[in-house]
Amino acid sequence: MKKVLFVSYKPAMGTIWINETFRTTFGMYGEDIEPAILLMDDSVIGLNKDYAPEKMGFLPIKTVHRYIKRYETEIYAVKEDIEERKVEIGEDWNIKLISKEDLSDFVHEFDFVIFM
Amino acid sequence: MMIIVKYPPSHSISLEKIKLAKSGDVIALLQDGVLYALDEKLITELKNKGIEVKALKDDFVCRGYSEEESFADLIGYDEFIDLTVEKGEKVIG
């Protein structure tokens, strides 16, 4: 089974890319692929507890949480990016933090790393 | 691992991708990513770490640069395909 990491780095609000990262990941379920997500740079803002993408017409955050829980998708985020942006991570998330210095080793664990 | 860089230095994520490279990896500079080939310091640092850096000749030359100005190894499309087959088992794109 191929391991694929989808990386979202563009701002969580005002661009479609974090939403597309979730949608693309959900589209991988049922394929012979194990998808995971890495949020970095301004995409980590999408982890804020009061983040409400549905107000912009994106996938409701509750739907995102439901799929991620059901299919046990791993969500990673860059620790320094979260601290820099004073993000308060919502309780429904189960985020694994990766520090910048460990990123190189981390991405080398995957077969395909796709920057969205 | 093969790391494909398509965005120019002004696009912050492309440098973050380059920083992910480890010894034994190859960085392929395409489209506006070829502008990194002008950066002697960066390319030299990468090569010293055992990281290959290739740039698409057509993309480099059509942006008005002469081949001598590149510090990365310039390759044609055929070589890029061979590189993808050889190193493309794992990709950062």
Backbone of each chain as ProteinMPNN parsed JSONL, in Angstrom:
{"seq_chain_A": "MKKVLFVSYKPAMGTIWINETFRTTFGMYGEDIEPAILLMDDSVIGLNKDYAPEKMGFLPIKTVHRYIKRYETEIYAVKEDIEERKVEIGEDWNIKLISKEDLSDFVHEFDFVIFM", "coords_chain_A": {"N_chain_A": [[0.839, -1.2, 0.0], [0.658, 2.137, -0.979], [2.087, 4.988, 0.551], [0.836, 8.18, 0.923], [1.356, 11.606, 1.242], [-0.39, 14.51, 1.714], [0.218, 17.858, 1.412], [-0.703, 20.869, 2.81], [-0.298, 24.293, 2.524], [-1.025, 26.85, 2.0], [-2.933, 29.84, 2.894], [-5.544, 29.187, 5.289], [-8.014, 30.352, 5.159], [-9.634, 32.069, 2.563], [-8.251, 30.883, 0.578], [-8.636, 27.931, -1.447], [-7.247, 25.744, -0.706], [-6.786, 24.154, 1.661], [-9.227, 22.995, 2.011], [-9.406, 21.589, -0.371], [-7.353, 19.829, 0.051], [-8.385, 18.23, 2.098], [-10.623, 17.163, 0.73], [-9.361, 15.796, -1.373], [-7.919, 13.891, 0.023], [-10.037, 12.45, 1.19], [-11.019, 11.356, -1.073], [-9.257, 9.364, -1.535], [-9.868, 7.22, 0.01], [-10.637, 3.793, 0.028], [-9.082, 3.33, -2.12], [-5.929, 1.745, -3.022], [-4.253, 3.08, -1.222], [-2.664, 4.858, 1.358], [-3.586, 7.634, 2.788], [-2.275, 10.68, 4.221], [-2.151, 13.793, 6.024], [-0.419, 16.864, 5.982], [-0.204, 19.895, 7.591], [1.029, 23.092, 7.11], [2.833, 26.255, 7.37], [0.591, 28.909, 6.592], [-1.629, 27.322, 6.553], [-2.082, 26.053, 8.941], [-3.787, 27.538, 10.395], [-6.273, 26.598, 9.97], [-6.716, 24.835, 11.993], [-7.611, 26.101, 14.168], [-9.773, 26.454, 17.003], [-12.237, 27.693, 16.579], [-12.546, 27.751, 13.89], [-14.36, 28.076, 10.923], [-15.085, 26.828, 8.164], [-17.34, 26.334, 6.678], [-18.754, 28.666, 6.551], [-17.688, 29.871, 4.404], [-18.486, 28.405, 2.392], [-17.148, 26.074, 2.156], [-16.293, 22.591, 2.85], [-18.1, 21.526, 5.689], [-16.688, 21.756, 8.964], [-17.308, 19.826, 10.807], [-18.035, 17.673, 9.226], [-15.58, 17.123, 8.081], [-14.16, 16.319, 10.376], [-15.588, 14.024, 10.994], [-15.107, 12.236, 8.853], [-12.341, 11.952, 9.051], [-12.009, 10.797, 11.515], [-13.45, 8.4, 11.175], [-12.006, 7.101, 9.16], [-9.555, 7.064, 10.245], [-7.469, 8.862, 9.609], [-4.225, 10.192, 9.524], [-3.246, 13.258, 10.843], [-0.936, 15.781, 10.523], [1.006, 18.533, 11.814], [3.046, 21.474, 11.518], [4.992, 22.33, 14.171], [6.27, 24.808, 14.878], [5.016, 26.56, 13.156], [2.439, 26.609, 14.124], [2.816, 27.715, 16.657], [3.867, 30.215, 16.017], [1.686, 31.429, 14.841], [-0.089, 31.546, 16.862], [-2.091, 29.598, 17.205], [-4.976, 28.04, 18.516], [-5.612, 24.9, 19.048], [-8.434, 23.075, 18.058], [-10.587, 20.937, 20.047], [-11.584, 18.699, 18.791], [-9.7, 17.822, 17.096], [-7.018, 15.497, 16.416], [-4.027, 15.934, 16.495], [-0.744, 15.396, 15.247], [2.268, 16.761, 16.117], [4.97, 18.11, 14.291], [8.317, 19.015, 14.344], [10.209, 21.583, 12.661], [12.817, 20.832, 12.173], [12.66, 18.109, 12.031], [11.274, 17.58, 9.773], [12.41, 16.798, 7.278], [13.312, 14.106, 7.587], [10.834, 13.04, 8.226], [9.161, 13.393, 5.887], [10.416, 11.723, 4.167], [9.516, 9.259, 4.801], [7.353, 8.708, 3.322], [5.802, 7.609, 0.189], [4.826, 9.252, -1.824], [4.775, 12.719, -1.818], [2.731, 15.353, -1.845], [2.489, 18.627, -2.648], [-0.07, 20.764, -2.222]], "CA_chain_A": [[0.0, 0.0, 0.0], [1.476, 3.332, -1.094], [1.804, 6.036, 1.542], [0.794, 9.474, 0.253], [1.195, 12.74, 2.16], [-0.869, 15.735, 1.079], [0.718, 18.994, 2.187], [-1.388, 22.141, 2.587], [0.542, 25.355, 3.096], [-1.598, 28.16, 1.711], [-3.817, 30.307, 3.976], [-6.734, 28.336, 5.479], [-9.215, 31.078, 4.712], [-9.296, 32.923, 1.434], [-7.86, 30.02, -0.548], [-9.419, 26.682, -1.417], [-6.351, 24.594, -0.722], [-6.932, 23.21, 2.772], [-10.46, 22.279, 1.698], [-9.071, 20.631, -1.442], [-6.513, 18.79, 0.661], [-9.299, 17.293, 2.77], [-11.44, 16.475, -0.28], [-8.498, 14.855, -2.11], [-7.64, 12.788, 0.948], [-11.242, 11.622, 1.326], [-11.176, 10.63, -2.324], [-8.298, 8.253, -1.573], [-10.382, 6.081, 0.785], [-11.125, 2.745, -0.875], [-8.007, 3.007, -3.07], [-4.815, 1.038, -2.363], [-3.396, 4.208, -0.836], [-2.852, 5.299, 2.741], [-3.332, 9.081, 2.756], [-2.087, 11.438, 5.457], [-2.169, 15.234, 5.74], [0.491, 17.73, 6.731], [-0.555, 21.313, 7.508], [2.17, 23.943, 7.466], [2.665, 27.685, 7.077], [-0.688, 29.522, 6.983], [-2.728, 26.344, 6.6], [-2.331, 25.597, 10.314], [-4.887, 28.347, 10.946], [-7.468, 25.766, 9.867], [-6.862, 23.999, 13.195], [-8.173, 26.912, 15.249], [-10.991, 25.801, 17.506], [-13.475, 28.286, 16.061], [-12.457, 27.818, 12.416], [-15.683, 27.688, 10.383], [-14.99, 26.91, 6.707], [-18.67, 26.279, 6.055], [-19.187, 30.047, 6.317], [-17.145, 30.289, 3.109], [-18.981, 27.467, 1.39], [-16.292, 24.883, 2.097], [-16.776, 21.429, 3.598], [-18.257, 21.808, 7.118], [-15.59, 21.174, 9.734], [-17.816, 18.606, 11.469], [-17.937, 16.602, 8.224], [-14.157, 16.787, 7.984], [-13.797, 15.527, 11.56], [-16.254, 12.714, 10.958], [-14.378, 11.361, 7.913], [-10.975, 11.713, 9.55], [-12.114, 9.82, 12.623], [-13.93, 7.102, 10.682], [-10.975, 6.399, 8.369], [-8.31, 7.115, 11.015], [-6.454, 9.565, 8.812], [-3.232, 10.899, 10.351], [-3.076, 14.683, 10.527], [0.287, 16.33, 11.132], [1.14, 19.987, 11.642], [4.381, 21.944, 11.894], [4.89, 22.91, 15.522], [6.675, 26.221, 14.893], [4.018, 27.36, 12.429], [1.295, 26.763, 15.028], [3.196, 28.642, 17.725], [4.032, 31.541, 15.405], [0.383, 32.0, 14.517], [-0.912, 31.515, 18.088], [-3.275, 28.777, 16.926], [-5.487, 27.244, 19.632], [-6.128, 23.744, 18.312], [-9.757, 22.609, 18.495], [-10.556, 19.655, 20.784], [-11.944, 17.556, 17.947], [-8.549, 17.38, 16.297], [-5.992, 14.663, 17.06], [-2.926, 16.385, 15.642], [0.624, 15.035, 15.625], [3.113, 17.92, 15.808], [6.286, 17.801, 13.747], [9.131, 20.243, 14.351], [10.791, 21.852, 11.329], [14.082, 20.114, 11.988], [12.373, 16.694, 11.772], [10.438, 17.478, 8.572], [13.076, 16.082, 6.192], [13.202, 12.66, 7.854], [9.409, 12.681, 8.224], [8.588, 13.25, 4.541], [11.076, 10.603, 3.481], [8.806, 8.015, 5.157], [6.233, 8.54, 2.4], [6.156, 7.32, -1.191], [4.554, 10.461, -2.599], [4.467, 13.904, -1.017], [2.134, 16.251, -2.85], [2.201, 19.966, -2.156], [-1.321, 21.154, -2.887]], "C_chain_A": [[0.872, 1.247, 0.0], [1.067, 4.366, -0.028], [1.919, 7.397, 0.847], [0.553, 10.564, 1.287], [0.766, 13.961, 1.35], [-0.479, 16.91, 1.973], [-0.065, 20.249, 1.799], [-0.593, 23.227, 3.273], [-0.031, 26.746, 2.859], [-2.618, 28.546, 2.774], [-5.127, 29.515, 4.048], [-8.009, 29.052, 5.048], [-8.806, 31.965, 3.55], [-8.688, 32.136, 0.287], [-8.572, 28.689, -0.367], [-8.579, 25.502, -0.926], [-6.463, 23.648, 0.455], [-8.183, 22.366, 2.56], [-10.19, 21.214, 0.64], [-8.196, 19.507, -0.912], [-7.382, 17.763, 1.357], [-10.071, 16.495, 1.723], [-10.619, 15.439, -1.025], [-8.187, 13.645, -1.248], [-8.841, 11.862, 1.051], [-11.464, 10.805, 0.055], [-10.258, 9.425, -2.424], [-8.835, 7.023, -0.832], [-10.916, 5.035, -0.197], [-10.099, 2.433, -1.948], [-6.907, 2.28, -2.295], [-3.76, 2.058, -1.913], [-3.702, 4.565, 0.608], [-2.54, 6.783, 2.79], [-3.089, 9.653, 4.145], [-2.006, 12.907, 5.039], [-1.129, 15.924, 6.6], [0.052, 19.173, 6.499], [0.657, 22.115, 7.944], [1.897, 25.378, 7.026], [1.256, 28.154, 7.473], [-1.858, 28.543, 6.995], [-3.04, 25.896, 8.019], [-3.468, 26.39, 10.969], [-6.2, 27.558, 10.896], [-7.674, 24.853, 11.05], [-7.443, 24.779, 14.365], [-9.517, 26.365, 15.698], [-12.274, 26.411, 16.934], [-13.447, 28.448, 14.539], [-13.75, 27.285, 11.811], [-15.689, 27.809, 8.856], [-16.342, 26.911, 6.017], [-19.224, 27.676, 5.793], [-18.673, 30.583, 4.988], [-17.6, 29.322, 2.013], [-18.106, 26.237, 1.239], [-16.953, 23.75, 2.871], [-16.941, 21.814, 5.069], [-17.195, 21.091, 7.937], [-16.046, 19.897, 10.437], [-17.767, 17.418, 10.515], [-16.494, 16.143, 8.104], [-13.753, 15.911, 9.165], [-14.366, 14.113, 11.486], [-15.478, 11.742, 10.064], [-13.011, 10.984, 8.488], [-10.991, 10.688, 10.664], [-12.444, 8.436, 12.077], [-12.797, 6.349, 9.982], [-9.588, 6.517, 8.993], [-7.16, 7.735, 10.217], [-5.524, 10.344, 9.745], [-3.132, 12.351, 9.874], [-1.849, 15.192, 11.28], [0.299, 17.844, 10.94], [2.511, 20.4, 12.137], [4.259, 22.786, 13.162], [5.184, 24.413, 15.524], [5.636, 27.096, 14.191], [2.792, 27.611, 13.311], [1.611, 27.805, 16.109], [3.274, 30.069, 17.207], [2.689, 32.221, 15.193], [-0.609, 31.928, 15.675], [-2.219, 30.742, 17.876], [-3.66, 28.012, 18.191], [-6.228, 26.063, 19.016], [-7.437, 23.263, 18.915], [-9.685, 21.216, 19.103], [-10.806, 18.464, 19.877], [-10.771, 17.045, 17.114], [-7.661, 16.446, 17.105], [-4.727, 14.868, 16.235], [-1.587, 15.874, 16.163], [1.531, 16.191, 15.186], [4.485, 17.456, 15.34], [7.104, 19.095, 13.814], [9.849, 20.375, 13.001], [12.046, 21.026, 11.102], [13.863, 18.624, 11.685], [11.621, 16.485, 10.456], [11.093, 16.622, 7.483], [12.976, 14.576, 6.402], [11.752, 12.211, 7.726], [8.905, 12.455, 6.799], [9.219, 12.094, 3.785], [10.444, 9.26, 3.839], [7.691, 7.715, 4.152], [6.717, 8.229, 0.989], [5.959, 8.561, -2.065], [4.171, 11.582, -1.641], [3.985, 14.969, -1.995], [1.8, 17.585, -2.202], [0.997, 20.491, -2.927], [-1.323, 22.611, -3.355]], "O_chain_A": [[1.728, 1.408, 0.87], [-0.114, 4.579, 0.246], [2.952, 7.727, 0.264], [-0.354, 10.454, 2.112], [1.46, 14.39, 0.428], [-0.816, 16.936, 3.157], [-0.094, 20.646, 0.634], [-0.25, 23.114, 4.45], [0.433, 27.717, 3.457], [-3.121, 27.677, 3.486], [-5.74, 29.21, 3.025], [-8.971, 28.414, 4.62], [-7.723, 32.55, 3.57], [-8.608, 32.63, -0.838], [-9.048, 28.363, 0.72], [-9.096, 24.4, -0.744], [-6.258, 22.445, 0.288], [-8.207, 21.178, 2.884], [-10.676, 20.087, 0.736], [-8.288, 18.369, -1.372], [-7.153, 16.561, 1.227], [-10.161, 15.272, 1.825], [-11.097, 14.336, -1.288], [-8.189, 12.512, -1.728], [-8.697, 10.64, 1.005], [-12.021, 9.708, 0.096], [-10.443, 8.564, -3.283], [-8.328, 5.917, -1.015], [-11.589, 5.391, -1.164], [-10.201, 1.408, -2.623], [-6.948, 2.206, -1.067], [-2.567, 1.918, -2.18], [-4.859, 4.571, 1.027], [-1.372, 7.169, 2.829], [-3.639, 9.16, 5.13], [-1.82, 13.225, 3.865], [-0.972, 15.619, 7.782], [-0.053, 19.622, 5.358], [1.241, 21.865, 8.999], [0.879, 25.676, 6.401], [0.781, 27.833, 8.562], [-2.962, 28.903, 7.405], [-4.139, 25.411, 8.286], [-4.036, 25.961, 11.974], [-7.119, 27.813, 11.674], [-8.689, 24.162, 11.126], [-7.734, 24.213, 15.419], [-10.304, 25.874, 14.888], [-13.286, 25.721, 16.818], [-14.242, 29.2, 13.976], [-14.188, 26.182, 12.139], [-16.229, 28.772, 8.312], [-16.48, 27.423, 4.906], [-20.067, 27.855, 4.914], [-19.146, 31.607, 4.496], [-17.16, 29.407, 0.866], [-18.289, 25.447, 0.313], [-18.019, 23.917, 3.464], [-16.015, 22.377, 5.653], [-16.843, 19.949, 7.641], [-15.245, 18.984, 10.638], [-17.493, 16.292, 10.931], [-16.209, 14.947, 8.035], [-13.089, 14.89, 8.99], [-13.713, 13.14, 11.865], [-15.221, 10.598, 10.439], [-12.59, 9.83, 8.411], [-10.117, 9.827, 10.755], [-11.826, 7.438, 12.448], [-12.63, 5.143, 10.163], [-8.584, 6.139, 8.389], [-6.05, 7.206, 10.163], [-5.978, 11.059, 10.639], [-2.96, 12.631, 8.688], [-1.74, 15.052, 12.498], [-0.324, 18.367, 10.015], [3.077, 19.783, 13.041], [3.544, 23.787, 13.219], [4.431, 25.195, 16.104], [5.408, 28.238, 14.59], [2.184, 28.68, 13.256], [0.783, 28.658, 16.43], [2.815, 31.009, 17.856], [2.565, 33.436, 15.345], [-1.798, 32.203, 15.513], [-3.293, 31.167, 18.302], [-2.812, 27.417, 18.855], [-7.344, 26.214, 18.52], [-7.542, 23.066, 20.125], [-8.834, 20.41, 18.728], [-10.32, 17.362, 20.132], [-10.841, 15.976, 16.507], [-7.557, 16.576, 18.325], [-4.405, 14.051, 15.372], [-1.323, 15.911, 17.365], [1.552, 16.551, 14.009], [5.08, 16.54, 15.908], [6.633, 20.15, 13.388], [10.061, 19.387, 12.299], [12.313, 20.574, 9.988], [14.75, 17.955, 11.155], [11.359, 15.347, 10.065], [10.422, 15.816, 6.838], [12.593, 13.849, 5.486], [11.47, 11.141, 7.187], [8.283, 11.428, 6.527], [8.615, 11.549, 2.861], [10.793, 8.235, 3.252], [7.148, 6.61, 4.13], [7.854, 8.525, 0.621], [6.787, 8.883, -2.917], [3.334, 11.397, -0.757], [4.735, 15.425, -2.858], [0.943, 17.667, -1.323], [1.05, 20.64, -4.148], [-2.309, 23.074, -3.928]]}, "seq_chain_B": "MMIIVKYPPSHSISLEKIKLAKSGDVIALLQDGVLYALDEKLITELKNKGIEVKALKDDFVCRGYSEEESFADLIGYDEFIDLTVEKGEKVIG", "coords_chain_B": {"N_chain_B": [[15.074, 9.839, -3.237], [13.031, 11.941, -5.235], [12.785, 15.38, -5.752], [10.62, 17.732, -6.89], [10.75, 20.962, -8.071], [8.92, 23.717, -8.884], [8.278, 26.313, -8.531], [9.353, 29.791, -8.281], [12.184, 31.349, -6.488], [10.947, 33.434, -5.082], [8.685, 32.379, -4.136], [7.778, 31.108, -1.221], [7.379, 28.409, -0.473], [8.838, 26.812, -2.168], [11.499, 26.888, -1.413], [11.262, 25.713, 1.046], [10.662, 23.136, 0.304], [13.089, 22.404, -0.926], [14.73, 22.372, 1.272], [13.995, 20.021, 2.418], [15.436, 18.032, 1.291], [17.692, 15.231, 1.29], [20.903, 13.561, 1.613], [21.652, 11.744, -1.313], [19.279, 12.224, -2.519], [17.59, 13.694, -5.404], [17.166, 16.854, -6.777], [14.901, 18.313, -8.909], [14.713, 20.958, -11.0], [12.211, 22.772, -12.449], [10.284, 24.682, -14.85], [9.59, 27.864, -13.406], [11.186, 27.188, -11.35], [13.742, 26.816, -12.186], [15.155, 29.109, -11.747], [16.518, 28.904, -9.408], [18.841, 27.75, -10.151], [20.65, 29.679, -10.616], [21.731, 30.353, -8.258], [24.585, 30.219, -6.803], [25.689, 29.732, -4.248], [23.693, 28.292, -2.811], [23.313, 26.015, -4.49], [25.846, 24.899, -4.442], [26.1, 24.259, -1.726], [24.113, 22.296, -1.529], [25.083, 20.301, -3.235], [27.407, 19.657, -1.895], [26.305, 18.3, 0.2], [25.733, 15.926, -0.888], [23.592, 15.913, -2.552], [21.969, 15.778, -5.602], [21.479, 18.224, -8.165], [19.404, 19.095, -10.663], [18.515, 20.893, -13.61], [16.004, 21.892, -15.9], [17.039, 22.334, -19.104], [15.767, 23.601, -21.335], [13.802, 25.167, -20.07], [15.432, 26.856, -18.666], [17.055, 28.188, -20.568], [15.146, 29.382, -22.189], [14.322, 31.385, -20.61], [16.079, 33.319, -21.004], [18.694, 32.946, -20.205], [22.176, 32.0, -20.406], [23.689, 28.801, -20.924], [26.009, 28.588, -19.46], [25.578, 30.045, -17.208], [24.333, 28.549, -15.355], [24.448, 26.877, -12.236], [23.522, 24.502, -11.603], [23.157, 21.119, -12.846], [22.409, 21.007, -16.182], [19.724, 19.538, -17.906], [18.119, 17.682, -20.569], [14.758, 17.018, -21.815], [14.595, 14.282, -22.3], [16.507, 13.192, -20.598], [15.356, 13.958, -18.241], [13.144, 12.345, -18.128], [14.376, 9.845, -17.925], [15.539, 10.22, -15.448], [13.306, 10.441, -13.829], [12.291, 7.869, -14.012], [14.388, 6.481, -12.886], [14.808, 7.643, -10.311], [12.312, 8.114, -9.414], [10.772, 6.573, -7.698], [10.058, 7.373, -5.214], [8.55, 10.458, -4.529], [8.548, 13.999, -4.114], [6.331, 16.376, -4.839]], "CA_chain_B": [[13.811, 10.569, -3.443], [13.095, 13.022, -6.218], [12.035, 16.556, -5.312], [10.341, 18.566, -8.061], [10.541, 22.362, -7.682], [8.392, 24.415, -10.064], [8.044, 27.729, -8.222], [10.584, 30.574, -8.177], [12.629, 31.671, -5.127], [10.04, 34.382, -4.4], [7.567, 31.594, -3.613], [8.479, 30.546, -0.049], [7.271, 26.956, -0.296], [9.815, 26.063, -2.969], [12.72, 26.72, -0.617], [10.964, 24.727, 2.12], [10.794, 21.806, -0.325], [14.523, 22.145, -1.131], [15.31, 22.066, 2.592], [13.634, 18.653, 2.809], [16.321, 17.083, 0.596], [18.734, 14.55, 2.065], [21.927, 12.959, 0.771], [21.127, 10.673, -2.155], [18.099, 12.721, -3.244], [17.851, 14.559, -6.554], [16.231, 17.973, -6.911], [14.681, 18.641, -10.321], [14.209, 22.327, -11.125], [11.435, 22.915, -13.676], [9.544, 25.932, -14.983], [10.284, 28.969, -12.738], [12.131, 26.65, -10.369], [15.103, 26.858, -12.739], [15.853, 30.32, -11.283], [17.431, 28.5, -8.326], [20.114, 27.31, -10.747], [21.546, 30.847, -10.636], [22.188, 30.579, -6.877], [25.801, 29.407, -6.636], [25.88, 29.324, -2.84], [22.716, 27.249, -2.476], [23.566, 24.803, -5.275], [27.1, 24.315, -3.942], [25.778, 23.659, -0.417], [23.347, 21.067, -1.752], [25.973, 19.28, -3.825], [28.329, 19.22, -0.829], [25.57, 17.369, 1.074], [25.452, 14.69, -1.63], [22.288, 16.055, -3.204], [22.107, 16.19, -6.996], [20.561, 19.292, -8.567], [19.268, 19.138, -12.124], [17.574, 21.92, -14.069], [15.603, 21.671, -17.297], [17.767, 23.278, -19.979], [14.835, 24.4, -22.142], [13.172, 26.173, -19.21], [16.468, 27.811, -18.249], [17.497, 28.992, -21.722], [14.042, 30.215, -22.731], [14.156, 32.554, -19.737], [17.066, 34.304, -21.423], [20.007, 32.72, -19.588], [23.06, 31.111, -21.169], [23.915, 27.561, -20.177], [27.144, 28.744, -18.544], [25.152, 30.745, -15.985], [23.689, 27.619, -14.426], [25.293, 26.113, -11.307], [22.93, 23.159, -11.552], [23.4, 20.358, -14.082], [21.297, 21.197, -17.124], [19.339, 18.289, -18.574], [17.025, 17.787, -21.525], [13.545, 16.293, -21.401], [14.856, 12.827, -22.303], [17.216, 12.861, -19.347], [14.408, 14.146, -17.128], [12.309, 11.129, -18.083], [15.223, 8.778, -17.359], [15.703, 10.543, -14.02], [12.034, 10.114, -13.166], [12.211, 6.401, -13.935], [15.449, 5.98, -11.993], [14.706, 8.156, -8.933], [10.927, 8.521, -9.148], [10.038, 5.623, -6.859], [9.479, 8.236, -4.178], [8.548, 11.81, -5.12], [7.929, 15.178, -3.496], [5.928, 17.182, -5.993]], "C_chain_B": [[14.029, 11.695, -4.439], [12.22, 14.176, -5.743], [11.861, 17.489, -6.501], [10.0, 19.978, -7.584], [10.131, 23.154, -8.918], [8.245, 25.908, -9.815], [9.363, 28.467, -8.018], [10.963, 30.843, -6.718], [11.676, 32.614, -4.381], [8.857, 33.649, -3.768], [8.1, 30.754, -2.446], [8.452, 29.03, 0.002], [8.348, 26.21, -1.088], [11.114, 25.893, -2.183], [12.498, 25.716, 0.515], [11.085, 23.307, 1.57], [12.275, 21.444, -0.458], [15.179, 21.743, 0.188], [14.987, 20.643, 3.044], [14.603, 17.624, 2.236], [17.371, 16.509, 1.533], [19.751, 13.976, 1.082], [21.335, 11.797, -0.021], [19.892, 11.086, -2.923], [18.554, 13.469, -4.501], [16.772, 15.618, -6.588], [16.125, 18.313, -8.391], [14.018, 20.024, -10.38], [13.518, 22.458, -12.482], [10.78, 24.295, -13.677], [10.282, 27.066, -14.265], [11.251, 28.479, -11.672], [13.565, 26.71, -10.859], [15.87, 28.088, -12.256], [16.785, 30.007, -10.122], [18.799, 28.119, -8.876], [21.123, 28.452, -10.805], [22.22, 31.058, -9.283], [23.384, 29.689, -6.558], [25.924, 28.856, -5.225], [24.981, 28.153, -2.479], [23.058, 25.947, -3.188], [24.842, 24.105, -4.768], [26.868, 23.612, -2.611], [25.084, 22.308, -0.605], [24.256, 19.959, -2.271], [26.944, 18.751, -2.767], [27.652, 18.246, 0.135], [25.246, 16.065, 0.343], [24.092, 14.698, -2.282], [22.507, 16.527, -4.638], [21.092, 17.287, -7.301], [20.569, 19.386, -10.092], [18.268, 20.229, -12.493], [17.257, 21.666, -15.533], [16.193, 22.768, -18.182], [16.795, 24.176, -20.742], [14.208, 25.509, -21.303], [14.177, 27.263, -18.82], [16.816, 28.763, -19.397], [16.375, 29.9, -22.231], [13.753, 31.404, -21.825], [15.293, 33.564, -19.938], [18.44, 34.123, -20.819], [20.859, 31.838, -20.501], [23.357, 29.911, -20.285], [25.021, 27.723, -19.139], [26.713, 29.376, -17.215], [24.537, 29.798, -14.95], [24.712, 26.914, -13.547], [24.726, 24.704, -11.092], [23.26, 22.446, -12.86], [22.182, 20.529, -14.986], [21.02, 19.881, -17.843], [18.224, 18.57, -19.567], [15.84, 16.974, -21.039], [13.797, 14.795, -21.353], [15.527, 12.409, -21.002], [16.284, 12.991, -18.145], [13.523, 12.912, -16.987], [13.116, 9.98, -17.481], [15.368, 8.959, -15.851], [14.459, 10.149, -13.238], [11.898, 8.614, -12.985], [13.192, 5.883, -12.886], [15.183, 6.368, -10.533], [13.256, 8.381, -8.498], [10.114, 7.544, -8.333], [9.347, 6.377, -5.735], [9.642, 9.674, -4.646], [7.953, 12.817, -4.146], [7.598, 16.114, -4.647], [5.085, 18.394, -5.601]], "O_chain_B": [[15.09, 12.318, -4.471], [11.061, 13.979, -5.377], [12.843, 17.982, -7.057], [9.077, 20.168, -6.792], [10.892, 23.255, -9.881], [8.105, 26.688, -10.757], [10.367, 27.867, -7.636], [10.164, 30.596, -5.814], [11.621, 32.576, -3.152], [8.118, 34.222, -2.967], [8.811, 29.776, -2.677], [9.41, 28.417, 0.475], [8.728, 25.099, -0.72], [11.761, 24.851, -2.285], [13.403, 24.974, 0.895], [11.543, 22.396, 2.26], [12.674, 20.322, -0.146], [16.065, 20.889, 0.22], [15.632, 20.119, 3.952], [14.591, 16.466, 2.652], [17.871, 17.183, 2.434], [19.5, 13.912, -0.122], [20.608, 10.968, 0.527], [19.484, 10.406, -3.864], [19.723, 13.825, -4.648], [15.59, 15.309, -6.443], [17.133, 18.571, -9.05], [12.913, 20.222, -9.877], [14.142, 22.283, -13.528], [10.727, 24.98, -12.656], [11.483, 27.232, -14.477], [12.047, 29.258, -11.148], [14.502, 26.662, -10.062], [17.097, 28.121, -12.342], [17.735, 30.749, -9.869], [19.797, 28.158, -8.157], [22.314, 28.221, -11.018], [23.163, 31.842, -9.168], [23.227, 28.556, -6.104], [26.223, 27.679, -5.024], [25.433, 27.154, -1.919], [23.089, 24.889, -2.561], [24.898, 22.878, -4.681], [27.369, 22.511, -2.386], [25.412, 21.322, 0.054], [24.201, 18.823, -1.8], [27.265, 17.563, -2.739], [28.322, 17.461, 0.806], [24.564, 15.199, 0.89], [23.501, 13.648, -2.539], [23.151, 17.551, -4.868], [19.983, 17.284, -6.767], [21.581, 19.706, -10.716], [17.294, 20.459, -11.776], [18.127, 21.273, -16.31], [15.89, 23.952, -18.031], [16.986, 25.391, -20.786], [14.092, 26.648, -21.755], [13.821, 28.431, -18.666], [16.865, 29.98, -19.218], [16.617, 31.033, -22.649], [13.031, 32.323, -22.21], [15.454, 34.513, -19.172], [19.274, 35.025, -20.895], [20.334, 31.032, -21.269], [23.287, 29.991, -19.059], [24.993, 27.094, -18.082], [27.415, 29.251, -16.212], [24.258, 30.193, -13.818], [25.722, 26.412, -14.04], [25.363, 23.843, -10.485], [23.599, 23.084, -13.857], [21.057, 20.225, -14.588], [21.931, 19.205, -18.321], [17.485, 19.547, -19.441], [15.899, 16.326, -19.994], [13.279, 14.105, -20.474], [15.161, 11.406, -20.39], [16.395, 12.25, -17.168], [13.194, 12.49, -15.878], [12.617, 9.235, -16.638], [15.327, 7.997, -15.083], [14.542, 9.6, -12.139], [11.447, 8.141, -11.941], [12.881, 4.981, -12.108], [15.314, 5.541, -9.63], [12.995, 8.786, -7.364], [8.89, 7.66, -8.273], [8.217, 6.071, -5.354], [10.714, 10.074, -5.1], [6.984, 12.527, -3.445], [8.493, 16.588, -5.346], [4.673, 19.166, -6.468]]}, "name": "protein", "num_of_chains": 2, "seq": "MKKVLFVSYKPAMGTIWINETFRTTFGMYGEDIEPAILLMDDSVIGLNKDYAPEKMGFLPIKTVHRYIKRYETEIYAVKEDIEERKVEIGEDWNIKLISKEDLSDFVHEFDFVIFMMMIIVKYPPSHSISLEKIKLAKSGDVIALLQDGVLYALDEKLITELKNKGIEVKALKDDFVCRGYSEEESFADLIGYDEFIDLTVEKGEKVIG"}
